[in-house]
């Protein structure tokens, strides 16, 4: 995937060794912040819209919503519960409304252009991950952030997740000595994993493949945990399950003649939210939310294996599978003095089983509901020549392991109970989280290792 914005175009005029710092909280503003959202899909409506309006209306007010789909835009306005102007043209919104904070929650490949326009007007911008989907876009955003008086904040909410924060604390304390390598395996099940290939994420032109869209979360965690910069990436991947790898296909699940024989059939009519947000407004832009998993234009990888070398010598072995029977992850941290590991969703390691079809809904849940079938998270540490130690943490899965709420608390109220961990993510963090995935994608396409330094002019720390 190649942007029209080349690296050469954006290196010009920017000093070599560009280094963009992290961010301060937006809460320093003494008045209610004037917030606008561009992109009224499920994330824009549910978290950035409904959740913020419900929990933070004392410190912010929505002054505009923008989406190219007028039907979905009106649904979003009503669902969020605001009475503000709506726009189908982004530039018109910027010209018409005074905005303090712009939230970008559109299709991934469009993030960079909207971010840049916001920063050029010195507006604070919060963008959903991934910050961009290719290196040219990434350079454009870094340049804009360097030149703007507005802040750029990347919504890398996994950092705030309670389990992931605890892991960072253990690593910072030297729990296993000097960190030397990490094993990181992520499993998307046949419900959640398949959902990506029904949507625009299955087309690399829109989402940059899941190495960028999904793995940006994971690569950012790795960068943050390790505390060093990624240097080189060598990856393998393929598309062997979804797309053209099936003997039959239809136009969409809802009216597919194969519904009784396809194990992946999803009846969107059973989900009123999806019907109201997407199906009711298809006529405006033709976007089909229950697209066929087997359509032949799918070109994103559905299996990925990535090796990453860091500037401090740490090595990472990462995999992502998109058609696993269960949803979860395995994490192992190897150090000079021992090993620390944790997991989630692995049936053989769980006291109680869970319904795999509902796991993604629990992840998105912003109401803080507890899920009794999951009693705790467990971290196991074993020092060399010693017995193992088990640490049990309260199970928190809602709102991305509790990260959504904690991130919002920091951004809009300035509350951070662990400031030393520097969980807020700025443009540098956003860039490095996507550059690993961009390098991995290029490595797969070109069958060679790719150096991060060759992608943008971001100066890497040794």
Buried (B, 14 or more C-beta within 10 A) or exposed (E): BEBEBBBEBBBEEBEEEBEBEBBBBBBEBEEBBBBBBBBBBBBBBBBBBBBBBEBBEEBBBBBBBBBBBBBBBBBBBEBBEBEBBBBEEBEEBBEEBEBBBBBBBBBBBBBBBBBBBBBEBEBBBBBBBBBBBBBBBBBBBBBBBBEBEBBBBBBBBBBBBBBBBBBBEBBEEEBBEEBBBBBBBBBBBBBBBBBBBBBBBBBBBBBBBBBBBBBBBBBBBBBBBBBBBBBBBBBBBEBEBBBEBBEEBBEBBBEBEBEEEBEBBBEBEEBEEBBBBBBEBBEBEEBBBBBBBBBEEBBBBBBBBBBBBBBBEBEBBBBBBBBBEBBBBBBBBBBEBBBBBBBBBBEEEBEEEBEBEBBBEBBBBBEEEEBEBBBEBBBBBBBEEEEEEEBEBEBBBBBBBBBBBBBBBBBBBBEBEEEEBBBBBBBBBBBBBBBBBBBBBBBBBEEEBBEBBEBBBBBBEE
